[in-house]
Amino acid sequence: MAHQQSHTKVTLQYFLLKNYGKRFMSKCRCDHCHLEYDASFLMKDESLGEVHYFCCKGCQGVFHLLRHEGLETFYAKKGDVTLAPPLGGRDDLERFDLESFLSKYVKHNDGFCEIALIIEGIHCSACVWLNEKVLSKQEGIVEVSINYSNHKAKIVWDASTIKLSQIIETIRSIGYNAYPYDPKSGEERANAARREYYSKLLVGIFATMNVMWIAIAQYAGYFTGMQENIKNILNFAAFVLATPTLFYTGSVYFKGAYYSFKHRYVSMDTLVATGASLTYLFSLYAMFTKSAEVYFDSVTMIITFVFAGKYLEVLTRKKAVDTLDAFGSAMPSEVMVIKGSEKSFVSVDAVEVGELVEIRPGDKVAIDGVIVEGEGSFDFSSING
């Protein structure tokens, strides 16, 4: 049973068990989140002309919302993927409308507000589709685009029509959560991923270095002869080294292959996971039956060498993100505007065409323009290398 998925579901099941006793009941799935419960625990809903079952009021509300908005095809796109329960409560929604919060995370452009959000709970492209459709139907939201690879959403809205807290509440109402993208927190997650990949790579390198010595002895014994007990010891040692390499270092490939299989496409992860697994299983069979040679060394080296490339990819991606974040934070948000005899700092987004902007020695040029007075040299190395 999946009753530990949320506090709401735990409370619901505890209440029902307390009143009806512990007895065997048939299993049934919630029509929204697809989590499995005893049939007597679910709520029966016939308001739409057909029978539906829900585990809580939150799932029932989301199901009716999608039907009302004409987005029921989400369930066909989602397939059998289970969802987290809808988040309730307005305990922290007010902070999204505070001036200090808006000034930190929200940009203003052409009279509209723009923010970058990280959406938690996205499992597949159907989740991206649902969030974009539901948000686009909200009055006052001008643009919504979600990047599936990093779950980063760009949302542009009219602050006079809808508040940021209402946008966050809409995302929560359909079972997801959102928080503003912060380069610092993003850097922490990137560092955590780098450390995880680094530890997996160390395990793979250690196992590969040792299994190569075993492989040399095995191949030498194949041509020159080797006692059966020595051969069995070497096979078992290679098995001990290959097992953590395959299931710990190579876990990322099994995860990628699983999602590829679920969405019916083939990826590089499918190739690596399939090849390494079949070689490992054949080697197990050969080791126990003593009918063929083992290839645990191939399993270890394939996983480690390919994973080394993936680790370099993680480092490169982190470096690219750090460069973009540093470049964005280095750009000035205000410029000195000259109006008659007065000079004042104005937001970059508020500068209008034709206004005079003063650039002092050492300043960064935040907007394009034409020099009307004075002279100077500009360093474009950060742009063109």
N, C-alpha and C positions, 0 to 999 in steps of 0.2 A: 504493500500500500504506500501511496505517496502522500500520506497525510502530514508529513513534516515539511511540506513545501512552503507553507505560510502559516502565520499566526491565525488568520481567519479560518483556514481549513481545520487547524488543530482544535480551535474553540468549537467549531461546528460539529466535528466528530465526537469530541468529548461530551458535548451536550446530548447528542443522540445516543451514545453508548450509556450515558448515565440514566436516560429515560427508558430505553428499550432493552438494555442488557446486552451482554456479549453473546451473540449467537451467529451462526454461519449465515451469510447472505450472498447472493449472486453479485458478481462484479459488473460495473457499468462505468462508462466514461462520461465526463462532462462534455457537453456539446461545444463548449468554447475552448477551454484549456487542454482538453483531452487527457487530463489526469484521471486515474482509475480509482473508483471508490466502491463501497458496497452500495447496491442499488437503493436500499432504504434510506441512505444518507442524502441522496440527491433530491433537489427540488424539481417538481414536475410543473411544466409550463405549457398550457394549451392556448395561450392568448393569440398565437399567430396562425391558428387553424390546424396545426399539427403538433404532435407531442415532442417536447424538448426537455432535456434534463440538465440541470446546472448544480454545481457544488456550492455556490454562494451567490449572494446578490450582485457582487461585482462582475462575475462572469455573465450573469443574466443581463446586466445592464449593458455590457460591451456587445453582447450578441444582438440585443435589440437596437443598439446604436448603429452597428454595421448594417443591419437589415434596413433601418430607416434611411441610411445614407446610400443604399444601393451598393454596398461593398461586400456582400456575402460571398463573392468569388474568392475572397481572402482564404477561406477554409479549403478551397480546392487547391490554391497555390501553396498553402502551408503543408498539406498532406498530413502525416502522422506526427509532426513535431509538436511536443508538449510545450505549453507556455507557462510563464510565471503568473500568479494571480494578479488582478488589477490592484494598484496601490491606492489606498484611500487616505483621507484626512487632509486638512489644510494647515497642519501645524507649522510648516516651514515655507509655505507659499508666499507669505507676505514679504519675505526678505528679497524676493525677486523683483519687487517693485520699489525697493529703497533706492534713493538717489545715489548713495555710495556704491551700491551693487551695479546699477545701470551705468554709472560713469566708468566703472572698471572694465566691464565686459561688452557693453553695447556701443556700436558705432552708429553714427547718423549720416545718412547720405540721401540727398534729394528729398528731404522731408520724411524719410522712412527710417526705421531702426533695423539694425542688422546684428545678429549674434551667431556665434559658433557654439553648438552644443554637442556633447557626447551622449548618445542614446544607448542606455544599457538594456540588455534583453533581446537584442537582435540576433536571430539564429540563422536566417536565410534571406533570400531576396524577397520572399513574400512579406516578411516583417518590414523591410524597407518600403515596399509598395504600400502596405497598410498605413504606415506613418505618414508617408507623403500624401496619400489620398485624403486621410482624415484631416490633416492639418490644412491642406489646400482648400477644403470645403469650409473652413472657419472664416467668418467675415473679418476682414482686416488683414489677413495674411496674404502677402503679395507673392512671395517666392519661397519654395521649399526644395532643397536638394540634399540628399543623404548619400554619403560615400559608404558603400557596403564594406570595403576593406578595413577601414578604421572606425566605422560607426560615427563619423563626424557629420553633423548636419548644419547646413547654412540656412537660416531662416530670416526673411525680411518681412516686416509687418508695419502697419500704421498704428502708432501708439495712441492716436485719438479714438481708435475703434476697438482695439483689443490690447490687453495688458500682457506682459511677459508671464505673469503668474497664471493667467488663463491658458496660455500656450503650454506651460509645463503641466498644468492640471489636465489638459486634453491628452497629452502624451501618457500621463499616468493612468488616465481613465481607460485606456485600451491595453493596459498591462505592461507598459514599459516605464523607464525612468530616464530623466535627463538632467544633466548638470553642465554648467558652462565649461567650455574648453579652456584650460589653463596650461600654458607651455611648461610651467613648473611641475604640475601633476603629470602631464604627459611625459616629461623627462623622467620622472620617478618610475612610471610604468615601463618606459623603454629601458631604463637601467635594470629593472627587475627581470625583464625578458632577456636582457644580455647576460645577466648572472646565471639565469636558468640554463640558457644555451651553453654558456661557458662550462658549467658543471657537467652537463651531458657530454660535451666535447672531450673533457678530461677523462671521463669514464671510457669513452670510445678509444681515445689515443692510448690509454693504459692497456686496455684489453688488446688492441691491435699490436702494440709493441711486443707483448708477451705471446700472443697467439702465433706471431710470425716465427718465433724461435721453435715453438711446438711444430709448426708446419714444416720447417726445415728438417727437423728430426723425423717427422712422419714420411716425408718424401725420400729422405735418405734411406730409411728403413724399408721403403717400398722396393727400392732397387737392390739393396745390399742384404736385406733380411732383418727381421726383428722378432723377438720373442712375443708371444701372444699377450702375456700379462703386461709387458711394457707398452705395447700398442694400445691396450685397453685403458691404461693409466693416462696416456697422452690424449686419447679421444675424450676421456672424461674431463681432463683439464681444459681442452679446447671448448667443450660444452659449457663448462663453468664460466669461461670468459665470454663466450658468444651470447649467453642468455641475457645478462644485464645490458649488453650493447644493443641487442635487438629490441628488448621491451622497455628500456629506459632511454637510451640515446635515440632509438628509432621510434619512440612513441609518437613523435610529431608526424611521422609518415602514416602511421596507422590512423591517427585522427583525421588527417587530410584525406586518406583513402576512404574512410567511413563516410564523410560528407560528400565526397565525389560519387560514391556508390548510391547514396541516398537521393542525390539530385540527378542521377543517371548521366554522368559524364566521366571521362577518364582523364586523369591528371598525372603529373610526374610522381606524386605521392603514391598513386595506385601502382605504378610500375615498380618503384623501390620496395614498397611493402609486400607486394605479391612475390617478387623475385627473392627477396631475403627470407620471407616466411616459408616458401616452398623448399628452398635450399636447407633451411634449418630443420624442417620436418623430415626431409629425406635423410639428413645427417643423423637425426635421432633414430630413424628406422635402421640405418646402416650400423649405428653403434650398438643397438640392442640385438639385432639379428646377426651381426658380424658377416653380412653378405656383400658388403661393398665398402668403399672408402668414404670417410666423412669429409665434409666441406665447411666446417665451422669457421675456418679461417676466412673463407670467402664471404660468409655472412658478416663477420666482424669488420672486414676491410671495406666492403661495399657500403655498409651503414656509416662508418666513420668518415670515409672520404667524401661521400655525398653530403653528410651532415656538416663537414667543414666548410663546404661551399655555402650551405644555408646559414651558418654562423657568420661568414663574411657578409652575406646579404643583410643580416640583422644589423651588423656594425655599420654598413654603408647606409642603410635606411635611417638609423639613428643619427648619423652624422649629417645626412641631408635635412632631417627634421630640425636638428639643432641649428643648422645654418639658416634655414628659413625663419625659425623663431627669433634667432639673434638679429637677422636682417630686419624683421618686422618690428622688433622692440627698439631698434636703433633709429627708426624713422621718427622724426619729430611730429608731435600731434598738434602743435601750435606754431604760428608764424607771426612775424611783426608786420602789421599792415599800417600804411601811412595814409591818413585821411586829412588833407590840408596840412595844418601844422601839428597835428596830434599823431602820436604813434601808440598803438595798442596791440596786445596779443589776441589773436583770433584763431579759433579752431580751423584746421586745414579744410574740413568739410564745409565751413561757412564762408570761405573766400570766394568772391564772385569774380566773373570775368571782367577785366579792365582795372581792377584794384592794384595799387602799388604795394609791393612786398619788399621789405628791406632784408638783405642778407648780409650779416656781419662776418668778419673773418673767423673761420672755424665752424660756421654754421653748416648744417646739412640742408640741401635743397629739397624741400618736401613736395613741391608742385612744379609743373612746367611753366615756362614763361619766356619773355623776351627782355634782354637787358636794355634798359632805357637810360641808365646813368651809371658811371663808374666802370671799373674793370676788375678782373680777377682770374685766377686759374682754378680749375675744378678737377678733382680726382675721381675718375670713373672706374677705377680698378675693381671696386666691389660689384660693378655691374658687368663689365666686359672682361674681367680677369687681368 
